[in-house]
Amino acid sequence: MAFFNARNSKNFLMAVAFLLLGIFMSGLEFTGAQSVGVCYGRIGDNLPSEQQVVDLYRNNGIGKMRIYDPNQATLEALGNFPDIELILGVPNEDIQALATDASVAANWVQGNILSHPPMVNIRYISVGNEIRPEDSAAQFLLPAMQNIYNALASANSAILLQLKVTTSVDATLLGSSYPPSAGSFSDSASSYIIPIIQFLADKGAPLLANIYPYFSYIGDPVNIDLSYALFTSPGVVVQDGAYGYQNLFDAILDAFYSAIEKVGVTNMEVIVSETGWPSDGGTAATIENASTYYQNVINHVKNNGTPKKSGTLIQAYLFAMFDEDQKGPAETERHFGLFSPNMQPKYPISF
Ligand SMILES: *[C@@H]1O[C@H](CO)[C@@H](O)[C@H](O)[C@H]1NC(C)=O
C-alpha cells in the first residue's frame, strides 16, 4: 500500500502509469501462456452445475473452453468472466435448418451471440463437429457457415474481427497422413471439405481439428510405438525431409497442414479442438498412460509449434473436463475426463 502513498500528483501519476504497465504486461504473459483449453462436454447425468464448472476452470487457471451447444446457463456463468475464451459449437442436428433458411441463422446469432451478456468472450463458432462426407449434414455445412457468417456481418460486422466462423473436423478426412508431408484430403472428402477450406481462407479463419494419437495407436499398435503416441520417445521416430517427428500428435497436425497446402492455402492456422486419452475401458487406457499423455501434451503445446510451423505455438483443447457417463458406445468414451463428476482431479495435472 505504500506504493499508493504518493506525496504529490506527479508521483501519483507515475504510480498509476506503473500500475497500468504492470497490468498490461501481466495480461500479455497471461495470453502467452494460455495455449491450453479444455472441452466441456455435458453428456452425463451427474455433472456439476454450469457455475461450478466455470469456477473449476478459473480455479485451475484454464483460460479456454469449448462447448458443444449454446447452453444458456454456461453462457450466463461465463458472462462474468471474459478472461475465459470460448469455442461455441453448433450441434450437427441444427446444421440443415441453418443452411436452408437464412432467418433461422439470423435468429440463432441473435439468441446465442448478440443477446447474451456481452462479456462472454466467444472466439470461434464451430458449426458442427466431425461431420464426415457421407453424413447427411455434409452438404449443408458450408451454407450453414455462410448463413451464420452473413447474419453476424449484417448485425455487427465489428464482431467478426475477433469472432471466426469455422468447423471442427476429424482425421478421417485425411486420405493420406504418412509421412506428414504426404498429408492430403481423401478423394471422398475433397468435394465437401475443399470449398470449406476456401471459405475459411477467404475469411481469415482457422480450421479446427480433433487429433487423437490414442486412436491411431490402438488402430495399429504393431507399427506405432506407444512412446511415439505418449510424447515419451527419446528421439526422432519419423524423419520427413527436413522435419524430424518425435511425437504422433505433431505428425497428425502437420498432415493437416500439408493437406491444406495442397489445396493452395499456405497461411491457415489449424487449432486442435480436441485431444485426449482415456483412463479406462480399453487397450492402453490406464490412469498412468492418460496422465502421461495430458501432461505431456500440455507441456508440448505451451512451448512448441509443430516441425512445419515451428514459429507458431500450438493452440489445443483437451478432451474433456469430465468423465461423461452417458457417452458411448465404446467404454473408453466414458473415461476421457480430467476430473471426476465430483470435481476431484483424476490425476495431478498442471495447466
Ligand atoms: C500403457 O499402455 C500399454 C499398452 O496397452 C500397457 O502395456 C501399459 O501397461 C500401460 N502403462 C501404464 C503405466 O499403465
PDBQT file of the ligand as one rigid body, heavy atoms in Angstrom, charges set to zero:
ROOT
HETATM    1  C1  LIG A 401       0.111 -48.170 -21.103  1.00  0.00    +0.000 C 
HETATM    2  O1  LIG A 401      -0.463 -48.921 -22.148  1.00  0.00    +0.000 OA
HETATM    3  C2  LIG A 401       0.286 -50.058 -22.523  1.00  0.00    +0.000 C 
HETATM    4  C3  LIG A 401      -0.310 -50.634 -23.796  1.00  0.00    +0.000 C 
HETATM    5  O2  LIG A 401      -1.591 -51.138 -23.582  1.00  0.00    +0.000 OA
HETATM    6  C4  LIG A 401       0.308 -51.045 -21.369  1.00  0.00    +0.000 C 
HETATM    7  O3  LIG A 401       1.053 -52.192 -21.707  1.00  0.00    +0.000 OA
HETATM    8  C5  LIG A 401       0.958 -50.357 -20.177  1.00  0.00    +0.000 C 
HETATM    9  O4  LIG A 401       0.866 -51.186 -19.045  1.00  0.00    +0.000 OA
HETATM   10  C6  LIG A 401       0.296 -49.020 -19.868  1.00  0.00    +0.000 C 
HETATM   11  N1  LIG A 401       1.185 -48.335 -18.938  1.00  0.00    +0.000 N 
HETATM   12  C7  LIG A 401       0.795 -47.965 -17.734  1.00  0.00    +0.000 C 
HETATM   13  C8  LIG A 401       1.852 -47.357 -16.891  1.00  0.00    +0.000 C 
HETATM   14  O5  LIG A 401      -0.335 -48.088 -17.328  1.00  0.00    +0.000 OA
ENDROOT
TORSDOF 0
